[in-house]
Amino acid sequence: MKPWETLDSARVPDVGEVILARRSDEYVLRVRGQILMSSRQHGSEEALAEAGCAHLSGQGGGRVLVGGLGFGYTVRAALNRLGPEGRVTVAELLPAVVAWNRGPLAPLARAPLEDPRVTVVEGDVGALMARHSAVFDAILLDVDNGPVALTHPDNHALYGLGGLARAARALRPQGRLVVWSAGPAPGFEKRLGMAGFTTQVLNPAAHGTKGTRHTLFVGRRA
């Protein structure tokens, strides 16, 4: 088996070293020695966009906010759901991840950041939501490992009642908030209800139809 090749790394305050590595055609992102994401497991990232944008198909427009760029699969899936008038705003806290998506990772999801419908904001998605009211038709959050924050301590606030309330205010009526999680998150569905969302829980496969399954919390704003 071929060894992993480190392509680049970045030191992030309060996080530590973030490493982009490759073995054959697989790319991974490691944080503190743990694999945060792999290019071979992106089915649930695409399902995240499909669940959040399903109600926008055929409308020709729609505004979508993606929190967490990852390897670009969620952004690409959202673009595939939207028409030429649709717009996607991507908020990514780590500048290195944006740079890697414009560089070696670009071919993985067919270079979604080059699409003119996409705007990239290097910053905290929670702060971005706080600056908007009734703007987005869908908010897709794939930040950290889900409601149980692993990478950055500030991510805890994103999934608390205050963060969910900001998401609700940033959504238009009947808008959807979809949250990706590596696994079950006890109590999170109840918090969504307290923030004004009716919630459905999905468990899409990470790759293909078998093996690891992730969790999607699909909240519909009343």
C-alpha positions in Angstrom: 0.0 0.0 0.0 1.3 3.4 -0.9 2.2 5.8 1.9 0.3 9.0 2.5 1.8 12.1 1.0 1.4 15.4 2.8 0.6 18.1 0.2 0.2 21.1 2.5 -0.5 22.1 6.1 -1.7 25.1 8.0 -1.5 26.1 11.6 -4.9 27.4 12.9 -5.3 29.2 16.3 -7.3 27.1 18.8 -7.3 24.2 16.3 -3.7 23.1 15.7 -2.3 21.8 12.5 -4.6 21.0 9.6 -3.0 18.7 7.1 -4.0 17.9 3.5 -2.7 14.5 2.4 -3.1 12.2 -0.6 -2.7 8.5 -1.3 -3.3 7.5 -4.9 -6.5 9.2 -5.8 -7.8 9.7 -2.3 -7.5 13.0 -0.4 -8.0 13.5 3.3 -8.0 16.4 5.7 -6.5 15.7 9.1 -6.9 17.7 12.3 -4.9 16.7 15.4 -4.1 13.4 13.8 -7.8 12.5 13.1 -9.3 12.3 9.6 -11.9 15.0 9.4 -13.0 14.2 5.8 -12.1 11.9 2.9 -12.7 12.3 -0.8 -13.9 8.7 -0.9 -16.8 9.4 1.4 -18.9 12.3 0.2 -22.3 10.8 -0.4 -23.8 12.4 2.7 -22.3 15.8 1.8 -24.2 15.6 -1.5 -27.3 14.4 0.3 -27.0 17.5 2.5 -27.5 19.8 -0.5 -30.2 17.7 -2.0 -32.3 17.7 1.2 -31.8 21.4 1.7 -32.5 22.4 -1.9 -35.2 20.0 -2.9 -38.0 22.6 -2.6 -36.0 25.0 -4.9 -35.9 22.7 -8.0 -37.7 24.2 -10.9 -37.9 27.7 -9.3 -35.0 29.0 -11.4 -33.5 30.9 -8.4 -33.0 30.5 -4.7 -30.3 31.6 -2.3 -28.3 29.1 -0.4 -25.8 29.5 2.4 -23.2 26.7 2.8 -21.3 26.7 6.1 -18.1 24.6 5.7 -16.5 24.2 2.3 -15.0 20.8 2.9 -13.9 19.3 -0.5 -16.6 21.2 -2.4 -19.1 18.4 -2.9 -22.0 20.1 -1.0 -21.5 23.3 -3.0 -21.5 21.4 -6.3 -24.6 19.5 -5.4 -26.4 22.7 -4.5 -25.4 24.3 -7.8 -26.8 21.3 -9.6 -30.2 21.9 -7.9 -30.3 25.6 -8.7 -31.0 27.3 -12.0 -28.9 30.0 -13.6 -30.4 32.7 -11.3 -29.6 30.8 -8.1 -26.8 32.0 -5.8 -24.6 30.1 -3.3 -22.7 31.8 -0.5 -20.0 29.6 1.1 -18.6 30.5 4.5 -15.3 28.8 5.4 -13.4 29.6 8.5 -10.0 28.3 7.3 -8.4 30.2 4.5 -6.2 27.2 3.7 -9.2 25.1 2.9 -10.4 27.7 0.4 -6.9 27.9 -1.2 -6.8 24.1 -1.5 -10.2 24.0 -3.2 -9.0 26.5 -5.7 -5.8 24.3 -6.2 -5.3 20.6 -5.9 -8.8 19.8 -4.7 -10.6 21.7 -7.5 -11.1 18.7 -9.8 -12.8 16.6 -7.2 -16.2 18.4 -7.4 -15.6 20.0 -10.8 -14.3 23.3 -9.5 -17.4 24.7 -7.9 -15.7 27.9 -6.7 -15.2 28.9 -10.3 -18.9 29.0 -10.9 -20.1 32.6 -11.2 -23.1 31.8 -9.0 -20.8 31.2 -6.0 -19.5 33.8 -3.5 -16.9 32.7 -0.9 -16.7 34.4 2.5 -13.6 33.5 4.6 -15.1 33.7 8.1 -17.5 32.3 10.6 -20.8 31.2 9.2 -22.5 32.1 12.5 -21.4 35.7 12.3 -22.5 35.8 8.6 -26.0 34.5 9.6 -26.3 37.1 12.3 -25.9 39.9 9.6 -28.8 38.7 7.6 -32.6 38.5 8.0 -35.0 36.5 5.8 -32.4 36.2 3.0 -31.7 32.5 2.4 -33.9 29.7 1.2 -31.6 27.1 2.5 -28.8 27.0 5.0 -26.5 23.9 4.9 -24.2 23.4 7.8 -21.3 21.0 7.6 -19.1 22.5 10.2 -16.8 20.3 12.3 -18.2 16.9 13.1 -21.7 18.2 13.6 -23.5 19.4 16.7 -20.8 17.7 18.8 -17.9 20.1 17.9 -14.6 18.5 17.5 -12.3 20.9 15.7 -12.9 24.4 17.0 -14.4 25.4 20.4 -16.4 28.3 18.8 -18.5 25.7 16.9 -20.4 24.8 20.0 -22.3 28.1 19.9 -23.3 27.5 16.3 -25.4 24.5 17.3 -26.8 26.0 20.6 -30.2 27.7 20.8 -28.6 31.1 20.0 -27.0 29.8 16.8 -30.1 28.0 15.7 -32.2 31.2 16.4 -29.8 33.1 14.1 -30.3 30.5 11.4 -34.0 30.8 11.7 -33.9 34.6 11.4 -31.6 34.3 8.3 -34.0 32.0 6.5 -37.0 33.1 4.4 -40.4 31.6 5.3 -40.5 27.9 4.6 -36.7 27.9 4.3 -34.7 24.8 5.4 -31.8 24.4 7.7 -29.9 21.1 7.2 -27.2 20.1 9.6 -24.6 17.3 8.8 -23.5 15.1 11.7 -21.0 12.2 11.8 -23.5 10.4 13.9 -26.5 10.7 16.3 -26.6 13.8 18.4 -28.9 13.3 21.4 -30.8 16.4 22.3 -30.2 18.3 19.1 -33.5 17.5 17.5 -35.2 18.9 20.6 -33.1 22.1 20.3 -34.2 22.5 16.7 -37.8 22.3 17.8 -37.2 24.9 20.5 -35.8 27.2 17.8 -38.9 26.9 15.7 -38.1 24.1 13.3 -40.0 21.0 12.4 -37.4 18.3 12.0 -36.8 15.2 10.0 -33.7 13.0 10.5 -32.1 11.2 7.6 -29.2 8.7 7.5 -27.5 8.8 4.1 -24.6 6.5 3.3 -21.1 8.1 3.3 -20.2 6.1 0.2 -22.4 4.1 -2.2 -25.3 2.3 -0.5 -23.5 0.3 2.2 -21.2 0.9 5.1 -20.9 4.0 7.2 -23.9 6.2 7.5 -24.0 9.8 8.6 -26.9 11.9 10.1 -28.7 14.8 8.6 -31.1 17.0 10.6 -33.5 18.6 8.2 -35.3 21.6 9.8 -38.2 23.4 8.1 -38.9 26.9 9.3 -42.5 27.4 10.2 
